């Protein structure tokens, strides 16, 4: 289960990075929302109500499989990244009761799992 969960977490990190970079190229703000109850994350841009469907994706809401639980998140709804890819604050997403943590770093915009 750990390896399967790790693969999904790394896919999530890469998806968020791709969305950030896509919006930087388009000179648009990027918004990330995390729903810990539903274990989903949502990508939006321009304002916090425009769906961001990345190339090759049919939706802007991503649901994690049942073996990946968003235990806690400080991202909340609509964490804003400016047109330079900088988030408004450092935020974390705790997964499987601390087994892994995704960190979004202010002001660099680095996104990584540890």
Secondary structure, 3 states (H helix, E strand, C coil): CHHHHHHHHHHHHHHHHHHHHHHHHCCCCEEEEEECCCCEEEEEECCCCCECCCCCCCCCEEECCCCCCEEEECCCCCEEECCCCCECCCEEEEECCCCEEEEECCCCCCEEEC
